[in-house]
């Protein structure tokens, strides 16, 4: 899949201390794909950062066969967003 990072997403990577490589791994092999508002999807995986477990959410807007990473964030409230099937 081809994808680009929005300016906002790149700023959030630095501001939130999230390694770009971790985001790229989540895009390549997400733990879950969850539909979000406005036609975007959350590609999400449980990741360890500095010895603590977080849910990494990568919000992507798709257009054809490519996508734009709109924003990226990590949260500790995994159960709030992790969908149990």
N, C-alpha and C positions, 0 to 999 in steps of 0.2 A: 504494500500500500504506500502510495506517495502522500506525504503530509508536510505542512509548513507550520511554523510557530508564529502566532500573532505577536505583535510587540508587547501587548499586555501579558501574554503567557511567558515570554522571555523575562520580563520584569519580575513576575511572580516567582519564577525559578530562583532568581537571586535573592529576592526579598524573603522568601520562605525557606531558603537553604535546601532546596531539592535538587539533587544532581540530575542533569539532563539525561545521562545514561539510564537512570532509573525510570525516567519518563518514557524513554525510547523502548525499554524492555516491556513496560506496561502496554504501550501501543502495539508492540509486536506480539505479545502473548498476555492479554488481559485475563485476570481471574474471573471477571464478569463484565458484561456489556449491559448497561442500564439506560433505557430511553429517558431523556430529560426534556426540558421545555424548549420550544421553538425549533424542534427538529434536531437538536443536538443529542449526543449520547455521552454517557460517562463510561470511559474505559477505566476500570478500577482493579487494583490488586492490593493485597496485604503485604506490606514491606516493613523491614526493620531499618530504623534510622537511629544511630547512636544508642543501640541496645534496647530501643523501645519499639513496639509494634504499632504501626499506623495503617490507615487506609489511604492509599494514594489514588486520587480521582483526577483523571485527565479528561477534560470536557472538550469534545471534538465536534465540529460542524463539517459534515460531508457534502461534497459536491462531485457527483459522478464517481470516479475512481480515486479521488484525492480527498484529503481532509485538512482542515485547519485547526490546530490546537488553540482553543479560545482562552482557556485558563487551566491552571494546575494548582491543586492544594492537597494537603495531607490533614487528616483528622484522627483523633484518638478514639472517637465514638464510633468504632467499627460497626457495632450492631445497629446503629441508626440507618446506615446506608447499605450494608451488606445484605443482599437478598438471599434468603434461605429457600432452596427449592425442594 
